Amino acid sequence: MFRHEHRHASERSGLPAKTIRYYEDISLVRPTRTGNGYRDYSVADIHRLRFLQRAGSLGFSADECRQLLSLYHDRDPESADVKAIAEVKVAEIDCKIAELAGLRHALHHLVEHCQRDGQPDCLIIDDLAGEGMVH
């Protein structure tokens, strides 16, 4: 079986070495150790890391990745279980989008009402200090 050392595991999975070490610390991946103590990643480990990289890029947390990996390794996974996890993630993303839209609106309002005439008072600073206009 072809093996990979830590540096190659990072290159092959697209994950930073620090993230791979974190995933090892929380037991999402368990490479073997060589006689000199180096991590030794199997092809299966690299596939697992790629899975984690893709899941992470879609916004899944480490705990959600653990659930998804469990379902991935299940010989007869229920697609409804995977779908339910993904639906929760979509709802979380929708909430974040709404929150960001609200933040954008509030900041845009401050920018639009900012005095550009050299006045010493700054509406944006006043708002950040809790002294500004009510939105």
N, CA, C and O of each residue as an XYZ file, in Angstrom:
540
protein
N       0.851     -1.184      0.000
C       0.000      0.000      0.000
C       0.891      1.240      0.000
O       1.836      1.328      0.783
N       0.592      2.186     -0.869
C       1.359      3.413     -0.967
C       1.049      4.293      0.241
O      -0.117      4.453      0.602
N       2.074      4.866      0.868
C       1.915      5.690      2.063
C       2.363      7.125      1.765
O       3.115      7.374      0.824
N       1.889      8.048      2.578
C       2.239      9.456      2.417
C       2.751      9.994      3.738
O       2.217      9.657      4.795
N       3.777     10.822      3.691
C       4.203     11.502      4.896
C       3.374     12.773      5.040
O       2.613     13.139      4.144
N       3.531     13.435      6.175
C       2.691     14.568      6.539
C       2.662     15.657      5.462
O       1.578     16.110      5.094
N       3.790     16.079      4.958
C       3.855     17.140      3.954
C       3.067     16.748      2.710
O       2.331     17.560      2.149
N       3.227     15.501      2.284
C       2.506     15.044      1.103
C       1.000     14.922      1.372
O       0.183     15.158      0.483
N       0.653     14.559      2.585
C      -0.770     14.472      2.935
C      -1.422     15.844      2.791
O      -2.555     15.956      2.322
N      -0.707     16.875      3.195
C      -1.222     18.233      3.066
C      -1.398     18.606      1.594
O      -2.430     19.149      1.200
N      -0.393     18.312      0.800
C      -0.462     18.618     -0.636
C      -1.570     17.833     -1.329
O      -2.292     18.380     -2.162
N      -1.705     16.561     -0.990
C      -2.676     15.696     -1.672
C      -4.117     15.978     -1.250
O      -5.044     15.763     -2.030
N      -4.308     16.454     -0.032
C      -5.678     16.680      0.456
C      -6.159     18.108      0.257
O      -7.363     18.360      0.264
N      -5.237     19.045      0.080
C      -5.619     20.447     -0.033
C      -5.859     21.114      1.306
O      -6.394     22.221      1.371
N      -5.462     20.434      2.378
C      -5.633     20.983      3.721
C      -4.295     21.457      4.269
O      -3.272     20.819      4.021
N      -4.280     22.564      5.011
C      -3.033     22.981      5.660
C      -2.596     21.942      6.698
O      -3.428     21.257      7.293
N      -1.295     21.839      6.904
C      -0.756     20.882      7.878
C      -1.369     21.099      9.265
O      -1.639     20.137      9.986
N      -1.586     22.354      9.633
C      -2.174     22.665     10.952
C      -3.572     22.059     11.079
O      -3.923     21.528     12.133
N      -4.365     22.135     10.018
C      -5.714     21.561     10.034
C      -5.645     20.046     10.139
O      -6.433     19.433     10.860
N      -4.713     19.445      9.427
C      -4.558     17.986      9.494
C      -4.189     17.573     10.904
O      -4.724     16.589     11.414
N      -3.285     18.301     11.547
C      -2.918     17.983     12.936
C      -4.123     18.138     13.860
O      -4.314     17.333     14.772
N      -4.940     19.176     13.627
C      -6.159     19.360     14.421
C      -7.102     18.175     14.232
O      -7.633     17.638     15.204
N      -7.308     17.770     12.984
C      -8.183     16.620     12.726
C      -7.632     15.360     13.385
O      -8.398     14.504     13.829
N      -6.329     15.246     13.447
C      -5.732     14.106     14.147
C      -5.985     14.225     15.652
O      -6.316     13.237     16.307
N      -5.828     15.436     16.200
C      -6.048     15.652     17.630
C      -7.469     15.299     18.055
O      -7.682     14.814     19.166
N      -8.446     15.540     17.174
C      -9.840     15.253     17.524
C     -10.297     13.916     16.926
O     -11.491     13.619     16.879
N      -9.335     13.127     16.475
C      -9.557     11.750     15.998
C     -10.436     11.635     14.756
O     -11.121     10.627     14.580
N     -10.426     12.639     13.904
C     -11.129     12.507     12.626
C     -10.274     11.727     11.628
O     -10.791     11.126     10.686
N      -8.988     11.747     11.845
C      -8.066     10.949     11.040
C      -7.021     10.382     12.003
O      -6.620     11.045     12.959
N      -6.591      9.159     11.739
C      -5.642      8.481     12.634
C      -4.507      7.851     11.830
O      -4.525      6.647     11.572
N      -3.522      8.655     11.432
C      -2.405      8.068     10.686
C      -1.565      7.181     11.600
O      -1.546      7.357     12.818
N      -0.883      6.242     10.997
C       0.056      5.432     11.782
C       1.320      6.251     11.992
O       1.506      7.294     11.363
N       2.176      5.781     12.867
C       3.445      6.460     13.123
C       4.585      5.550     12.684
O       4.561      4.339     12.899
N       5.575      6.166     12.066
C       6.751      5.397     11.667
C       7.665      5.237     12.873
O       7.418      5.820     13.928
N       8.720      4.445     12.715
C       9.665      4.216     13.807
C      10.285      5.481     14.341
O      10.618      5.556     15.523
N      10.448      6.488     13.483
C      11.038      7.750     13.941
C       9.980      8.766     14.400
O      10.305      9.925     14.660
N       8.722      8.331     14.498
C       7.663      9.173     15.039
C       6.902     10.014     14.030
O       5.978     10.737     14.403
N       7.277      9.933     12.744
C       6.558     10.702     11.733
C       5.196     10.089     11.465
O       5.002      8.880     11.584
N       4.251     10.958     11.098
C       2.924     10.470     10.718
C       3.027      9.801      9.354
O       3.772     10.247      8.481
N       2.275      8.738      9.188
C       2.295      7.982      7.938
C       0.851      7.832      7.471
O       0.080      7.069      8.052
N       0.489      8.566      6.414
C      -0.881      8.596      5.926
C      -1.075      7.600      4.794
O      -0.352      7.621      3.798
N      -2.052      6.737      4.959
C      -2.384      5.759      3.923
C      -3.237      6.427      2.846
O      -3.665      7.571      3.002
N      -3.475      5.715      1.775
C      -4.356      6.211      0.718
C      -5.749      6.459      1.306
O      -6.395      7.451      0.968
N      -6.210      5.571      2.177
C      -7.522      5.753      2.822
C      -7.541      7.031      3.667
O      -8.546      7.741      3.701
N      -6.424      7.320      4.350
C      -6.335      8.554      5.135
C      -6.447      9.781      4.228
O      -7.105     10.761      4.578
N      -5.803      9.718      3.068
C      -5.850     10.834      2.125
C      -7.282     11.031      1.620
O      -7.747     12.165      1.501
N      -7.972      9.946      1.327
C      -9.384     10.052      0.905
C     -10.226     10.682      2.011
O     -11.085     11.522      1.743
N      -9.978     10.277      3.245
C     -10.705     10.817      4.396
C     -10.425     12.323      4.527
O     -11.339     13.110      4.772
N      -9.160     12.710      4.361
C      -8.799     14.124      4.445
C      -9.450     14.936      3.325
O      -9.898     16.061      3.551
N      -9.502     14.378      2.142
C     -10.170     15.070      1.026
C     -11.661     15.237      1.316
O     -12.241     16.285      1.033
N     -12.273     14.204      1.879
C     -13.682     14.259      2.285
C     -13.866     15.403      3.278
O     -14.783     16.213      3.140
N     -12.981     15.463      4.287
C     -13.068     16.504      5.309
C     -12.839     17.891      4.714
O     -13.488     18.856      5.117
N     -11.924     17.989      3.762
C     -11.661     19.274      3.122
C     -12.901     19.758      2.389
O     -13.281     20.923      2.507
N     -13.528     18.877      1.641
C     -14.726     19.254      0.876
C     -15.886     19.596      1.813
O     -16.588     20.584      1.601
N     -16.083     18.779      2.844
C     -17.162     19.045      3.803
C     -16.922     20.379      4.509
O     -17.855     21.159      4.702
N     -15.677     20.637      4.891
C     -15.352     21.902      5.541
C     -15.584     23.092      4.624
O     -16.031     24.149      5.068
N     -15.278     22.915      3.341
C     -15.477     24.017      2.392
C     -16.957     24.320      2.189
O     -17.311     25.413      1.747
N     -17.817     23.365      2.507
C     -19.263     23.585      2.425
C     -19.843     24.112      3.741
O     -21.053     24.302      3.867
N     -18.959     24.342      4.720
C     -19.390     24.951      5.972
C     -19.700     23.987      7.100
O     -20.163     24.413      8.158
N     -19.455     22.692      6.903
C     -19.739     21.734      7.964
C     -18.682     21.832      9.060
O     -17.487     21.932      8.779
N     -19.137     21.801     10.312
C     -18.242     21.859     11.465
C     -17.545     20.514     11.642
O     -17.878     19.541     10.967
N     -16.587     20.466     12.543
C     -15.872     19.219     12.820
C     -16.846     18.135     13.302
O     -16.744     16.980     12.889
N     -17.779     18.506     14.167
C     -18.754     17.508     14.652
C     -19.666     17.025     13.527
O     -19.990     15.840     13.449
N     -20.073     17.936     12.666
C     -20.900     17.543     11.515
C     -20.089     16.656     10.570
O     -20.618     15.696     10.011
N     -18.816     16.975     10.395
C     -17.940     16.131      9.568
C     -17.848     14.730     10.160
O     -17.852     13.739      9.429
N     -17.766     14.651     11.482
C     -17.714     13.343     12.145
C     -18.978     12.539     11.829
O     -18.901     11.347     11.531
N     -20.139     13.196     11.895
C     -21.404     12.527     11.564
C     -21.412     12.071     10.110
O     -21.793     10.941      9.805
N     -20.988     12.960      9.219
C     -20.983     12.627      7.794
C     -20.010     11.496      7.488
O     -20.309     10.627      6.670
N     -18.845     11.501      8.141
C     -17.885     10.409      7.946
C     -18.468      9.086      8.429
O     -18.269      8.045      7.803
N     -19.182      9.136      9.535
C     -19.826      7.931     10.056
C     -20.825      7.385      9.045
O     -20.887      6.179      8.807
N     -21.599      8.279      8.458
C     -22.571      7.856      7.442
C     -21.860      7.383      6.173
O     -22.321      6.453      5.511
N     -20.748      8.020      5.839
C     -19.968      7.646      4.652
C     -19.426      6.227      4.790
O     -19.394      5.462      3.826
N     -18.999      5.888      6.014
C     -18.424      4.558      6.239
C     -19.472      3.489      6.528
O     -19.156      2.301      6.574
N     -20.711      3.909      6.722
C     -21.806      2.957      6.944
C     -22.057      2.206      5.635
O     -22.152      2.820      4.572
N     -22.160      0.904      5.714
C     -22.367      0.104      4.498
C     -23.742      0.344      3.879
O     -23.918      0.138      2.678
N     -24.711      0.771      4.673
C     -26.057      1.007      4.162
C     -26.581      2.325      4.750
O     -27.522      2.323      5.544
N     -25.966      3.448      4.354
C     -26.389      4.718      4.954
C     -27.779      5.127      4.495
O     -28.189      4.841      3.370
N     -28.476      5.781      5.361
C     -29.780      6.332      5.026
C     -29.556      7.705      4.404
O     -29.054      8.610      5.070
N     -29.919      7.870      3.150
C     -29.712      9.164      2.507
C     -30.526     10.243      3.203
O     -30.160     11.417      3.163
N     -31.631      9.857      3.844
C     -32.445     10.825      4.580
C     -31.642     11.423      5.734
O     -31.821     12.597      6.059
N     -30.754     10.634      6.365
C     -29.920     11.145      7.455
C     -28.937     12.189      6.931
O     -28.744     13.239      7.545
N     -28.328     11.891      5.806
C     -27.387     12.834      5.200
C     -28.132     14.098      4.766
O     -27.655     15.213      4.976
N     -29.296     13.912      4.165
C     -30.089     15.051      3.716
C     -30.484     15.935      4.896
O     -30.460     17.160      4.779
N     -30.846     15.338      6.026
C     -31.259     16.110      7.202
C     -30.107     16.974      7.707
O     -30.316     18.131      8.070
N     -28.906     16.429      7.732
C     -27.733     17.202      8.155
C     -27.508     18.360      7.189
O     -27.231     19.480      7.617
N     -27.623     18.098      5.894
C     -27.419     19.135      4.880
C     -28.508     20.205      4.965
O     -28.225     21.388      4.776
N     -29.744     19.804      5.246
C     -30.833     20.780      5.359
C     -30.615     21.717      6.539
O     -30.896     22.911      6.441
N     -30.121     21.194      7.643
C     -29.813     22.039      8.799
C     -28.725     23.041      8.419
O     -28.795     24.214      8.787
N     -27.720     22.571      7.680
C     -26.634     23.461      7.261
C     -27.160     24.550      6.331
O     -26.752     25.705      6.455
N     -28.050     24.214      5.409
C     -28.643     25.208      4.509
C     -29.401     26.264      5.325
O     -29.300     27.457      5.038
N     -30.154     25.830      6.333
C     -30.897     26.773      7.176
C     -29.941     27.704      7.925
O     -30.209     28.899      8.052
N     -28.824     27.158      8.420
C     -27.826     27.982      9.100
C     -27.231     29.010      8.145
O     -27.043     30.169      8.514
N     -26.937     28.590      6.932
C     -26.374     29.499      5.926
C     -27.385     30.593      5.589
O     -27.010     31.758      5.455
N     -28.670     30.230      5.450
C     -29.710     31.230      5.184
C     -29.774     32.274      6.302
O     -29.948     33.463      6.034
N     -29.635     31.827      7.552
C     -29.635     32.767      8.688
C     -28.428     33.692      8.618
O     -28.544     34.891      8.872
N     -27.274     33.140      8.275
C     -26.068     33.969      8.155
C     -26.220     34.991      7.038
O     -25.806     36.141      7.185
N     -26.814     34.576      5.919
C     -27.032     35.497      4.802
C     -27.944     36.639      5.241
O     -27.671     37.800      4.935
N     -29.023     36.325      5.955
C     -29.953     37.358      6.434
C     -29.244     38.299      7.408
O     -29.447     39.512      7.363
N     -28.421     37.743      8.278
C     -27.676     38.567      9.235
C     -26.699     39.486      8.499
O     -26.602     40.671      8.817
N     -25.984     38.947      7.528
C     -25.047     39.763      6.753
C     -25.774     40.849      5.959
O     -25.274     41.967      5.835
N     -26.939     40.528      5.427
C     -27.717     41.528      4.692
C     -28.125     42.664      5.629
O     -28.087     43.832      5.243
N     -28.513     42.327      6.847
C     -28.865     43.350      7.833
C     -27.668     44.208      8.206
O     -27.788     45.427      8.331
N     -26.514     43.577      8.383
C     -25.299     44.332      8.686
C     -24.927     45.252      7.537
O     -24.543     46.403      7.748
N     -25.045     44.735      6.317
C     -24.736     45.550      5.143
C     -25.660     46.754      5.073
O     -25.217     47.870      4.801
N     -26.942     46.527      5.320
C     -27.919     47.619      5.271
C     -27.578     48.690      6.307
O     -27.601     49.881      5.997
N     -27.262     48.273      7.531
C     -26.946     49.218      8.599
C     -25.694     50.024      8.263
O     -25.672     51.243      8.436
N     -24.660     49.350      7.785
C     -23.425     50.055      7.443
C     -23.632     50.965      6.227
O     -23.121     52.085      6.191
N     -24.369     50.487      5.251
C     -24.650     51.299      4.066
C     -25.395     52.568      4.476
O     -25.107     53.648      3.960
N     -26.344     52.447      5.396
C     -27.108     53.596      5.894
C     -26.162     54.618      6.525
O     -26.292     55.819      6.287
N     -25.207     54.138      7.333
C     -24.252     55.049      7.962
C     -23.381     55.749      6.916
O     -23.142     56.954      6.999
N     -22.918     54.992      5.951
C     -22.073     55.564      4.898
C     -22.843     56.621      4.110
O     -22.313     57.694      3.824
N     -24.078     56.322      3.764
C     -24.894     57.263      2.989
C     -25.159     58.558      3.755
O     -25.308     59.614      3.140
N     -25.220     58.496      5.077
C     -25.533     59.673      5.881
C     -24.291     60.309      6.493
O     -24.396     61.202      7.334
N     -23.141     59.861      6.080
C     -21.878     60.393      6.601
C     -21.661     61.802      6.054
O     -21.809     62.039      4.856
N     -21.308     62.737      6.943
C     -20.983     64.111      6.532
C     -19.615     64.091      5.849
O     -18.635     63.609      6.415
N     -19.564     64.612      4.648
C     -18.293     64.630      3.920
C     -17.732     66.044      3.819
O     -16.935     66.354      2.933
N     -18.160     66.878      4.729
C     -17.792     68.290      4.594
C     -16.726     68.727      5.589
O     -16.619     69.915      5.891
N     -15.948     67.802      6.095
C     -14.867     68.158      7.002
C     -15.312     68.431      8.423
O     -14.529     68.957      9.215
N     -16.534     68.095      8.773
C     -17.036     68.266     10.129
C     -16.223     67.387     11.084
O     -15.804     66.292     10.709
N     -15.997     67.862     12.320
C     -15.238     67.058     13.286
C     -16.023     65.831     13.766
O     -15.431     64.831     14.173
N     -17.344     65.913     13.715
C     -18.157     64.778     14.154
C     -18.265     63.762     13.025
O     -18.417     64.124     11.858
N     -18.186     62.511     13.384
C     -18.307     61.436     12.389
C     -19.450     60.523     12.794
O     -19.413     59.896     13.852
N     -20.452     60.455     11.955
C     -21.633     59.643     12.227
C     -21.254     58.178     12.453
O     -21.811     57.524     13.334
N     -20.315     57.664     11.665
C     -19.931     56.248     11.783
C     -19.261     55.997     13.134
O     -19.610     55.042     13.828
N     -18.302     56.844     13.510
C     -17.630     56.701     14.809
C     -18.628     56.876     15.950
O     -18.602     56.125     16.924
N     -19.506     57.870     15.826
C     -20.520     58.094     16.865
C     -21.409     56.862     17.022
O     -21.736     56.464     18.140
N     -21.797     56.263     15.902
C     -22.640     55.077     15.962
C     -21.902     53.920     16.636
O     -22.472     53.214     17.468
N     -20.633     53.731     16.272
C     -19.852     52.657     16.876
C     -19.686     52.864     18.378
O     -19.603     51.904     19.145
N     -19.637     54.127     18.784
C     -19.508     54.465     20.195
C     -20.852     54.454     20.933
O     -20.911     54.703     22.138
N     -21.938     54.159     20.189
C     -23.250     54.114     20.817
C     -23.902     55.467     20.950
O     -24.881     55.618     21.681
N     -23.369     56.462     20.247
C     -23.885     57.818     20.344
C     -24.571     58.263     19.050
O     -25.026     59.401     18.938
N     -24.638     57.365     18.088
C     -25.143     57.741     16.772
C     -26.647     57.656     16.661
O     -27.373     57.519     17.645
N     -27.078     57.743     15.428
C     -28.506     57.730     15.129
C     -29.061     56.316     15.299
O     -28.331     55.334     15.171
N     -30.300     56.230     15.576
C     -30.995     54.940     15.720
C     -31.341     54.437     14.342
O     -31.833     55.200     13.511
N     -31.092     53.150     14.078
C     -31.357     52.580     12.740
C     -32.782     52.116     12.653
O     -33.203     51.608     11.614
